[in-house]
Amino acid sequence: MKTLQMVFQNSEGKNVSINIPYVKDGITAEDIKNVMNLIISKNIFDSQGGDLVRIMGASVISRDVTDYDVK
């Protein structure tokens, strides 16, 4: 499973992370930047430290899980 982690700075200067699971393969830095700018411009998320005002970074995190039948 891949998760997109977007990190913003809020108006108090604190970092705020938003995680989106099940990110499609082939997502680009430009795609992520466009979404993050849209989130900021539309002001659609609340944070305890105020509005999201700046992009700080983003990562796609991959997690592999292997299940074993041990019953």
SERO-4910 file (N, C-alpha, C, O; in steps of 0.05 Angstrom, whole numbers):
BEGIN
 pado doro    nc1    nc2    nc3   cac1   cac2   cac3    cc1    cc2    cc3    oc1    oc2    oc3
  Met    A     17    -23      0      0      0      0     18     25      0     38     26     14
  Lys    A     10     45    -15     24     70    -16      7     92     -4    -17     93     -9
  Thr    A     19    109     12      6    131     25     20    157     18     45    159     19
  Leu    A      5    177     10     16    204      5     14    219     31     -7    223     42
  Gln    A     37    229     40     38    246     63     46    274     54     67    279     43
  Met    A     28    293     59     32    321     52     36    337     77     21    335     96
  Val    A     57    353     78     63    369    102     61    399     95     73    409     76
  Phe    A     45    412    111     40    441    108     49    456    133     53    443    154
  Gln    A     52    482    130     56    499    153     30    515    157     19    525    138
  Asn    A     21    517    182     -3    533    188      5    561    196     29    568    197
  Ser    A    -15    578    200     -9    606    206      6    611    232     16    633    236
  Glu    A      7    591    250     23    594    274     51    583    270     67    584    289
  Gly    A     58    574    246     85    565    240     89    535    247    112    526    246
  Lys    A     68    521    254     71    493    261     65    475    236     49    483    219
  Asn    A     79    452    235     74    434    213     50    417    217     44    409    240
  Val    A     35    413    196     10    397    196     12    376    174     18    384    151
  Ser    A      8    351    180      9    329    160    -19    320    153    -36    317    170
  Ile    A    -22    315    127    -47    303    117    -38    278    102    -21    279     84
  Asn    A    -50    255    109    -43    229     96    -66    219     79    -89    219     88
  Ile    A    -60    211     55    -80    199     37    -71    171     29    -50    168     16
  Pro    A    -86    151     38    -78    124     31    -85    116      3   -102    129    -10
  Tyr    A    -73     94     -7    -79     82    -33    -74    101    -56    -91    104    -74
  Val    A    -51    114    -56    -43    132    -77    -37    115   -102    -25     94   -101
  Lys    A    -45    125   -125    -41    112   -151    -11    111   -158      4    130   -151
  Asp    A     -3     90   -171     24     90   -183     26    111   -204      6    118   -217
  Gly    A     49    123   -207     53    143   -228     47    171   -220     49    189   -237
  Ile    A     40    176   -195     35    203   -186     61    219   -188     83    209   -183
  Thr    A     59    244   -197     83    261   -201     85    283   -180     65    289   -166
  Ala    A    108    295   -178    112    317   -160     94    340   -168     84    354   -151
  Glu    A     90    344   -194     72    365   -203     43    360   -195     29    379   -186
  Asp    A     34    335   -196      7    328   -187      4    335   -157    -16    347   -149
  Ile    A     24    327   -142     22    332   -113     23    362   -107      7    371    -90
  Lys    A     40    376   -120     42    405   -116     15    419   -122      6    436   -108
  Asn    A      3    411   -145    -23    422   -152    -44    417   -131    -60    435   -125
  Val    A    -45    393   -121    -65    386   -100    -60    402    -75    -78    413    -62
  Met    A    -35    404    -67    -28    419    -43    -35    449    -46    -45    461    -27
  Asn    A    -29    460    -69    -36    488    -73    -66    492    -73    -76    513    -64
  Leu    A    -81    473    -84   -111    474    -83   -121    473    -55   -139    488    -48
  Ile    A   -110    455    -39   -117    454    -10   -113    480      4   -130    489     19
  Ile    A    -91    493     -1    -85    519     11   -104    540      1   -116    555     17
  Ser    A   -108    542    -25   -125    563    -37   -154    560    -29   -168    581    -26
  Lys    A   -164    536    -27   -192    532    -20   -197    531     10   -220    533     19
  Asn    A   -175    530     26   -177    530     55   -198    509     65   -216    516     80
  Ile    A   -194    485     56   -214    464     62   -209    447     87   -226    432     96
  Phe    A   -185    450     99   -179    436    124   -173    455    147   -161    476    143
  Asp    A   -183    447    170   -177    463    195   -152    451    208   -147    427    206
  Ser    A   -138    469    222   -117    459    239   -118    475    265   -128    498    265
  Gln    A   -108    464    286   -109    478    312    -93    504    312    -99    522    328
  Gly    A    -74    506    294    -57    530    293    -65    550    271    -49    567    264
  Gly    A    -89    547    260    -99    565    240    -97    553    212    -93    529    209
  Asp    A   -101    570    192   -102    561    164    -76    549    155    -55    556    165
  Leu    A    -77    531    136    -54    521    123    -44    542    103    -60    551     86
  Val    A    -19    550    105    -10    573     90     15    568     72     21    584     55
  Arg    A     28    545     76     53    540     61     58    511     58     53    495     76
  Ile    A     68    503     35     76    476     29    104    471     41    122    487     37
  Met    A    106    450     57    132    443     70    145    419     57    170    417     57
  Gly    A    129    401     46    141    377     34    120    355     30     97    358     39
  Ala    A    128    334     16    110    312     11    127    287      6    149    288     -3
  Ser    A    115    264     13    128    238     10    107    217      3     84    219     11
  Val    A    115    198    -13     98    174    -18    112    152     -2    135    145     -6
  Ile    A     97    141     17    107    120     35     96     94     26     72     90     24
  Ser    A    114     75     21    106     47     13    108     29     37    127     30     53
  Arg    A     88     12     39     88     -7     61     81    -35     50     60    -38     37
  Asp    A     98    -54     54     93    -81     45     86    -98     69     98    -97     90
  Val    A     65   -114     65     56   -132     86     55   -160     75     45   -165     53
  Thr    A     67   -179     90     67   -207     82     52   -222    104     60   -223    127
  Asp    A     30   -234     96     14   -251    115     24   -280    113     30   -290     92
  Tyr    A     25   -292    137     32   -321    138     10   -336    151     -2   -327    171
  Asp    A      4   -359    140    -16   -377    152     -3   -394    173     11   -414    166
  Val    A     -6   -386    198      8   -400    220    -12   -414    238     -5   -422    260
  Lys    A    -36   -417    230    -57   -431    246    -52   -460    247    -67   -475    261
***
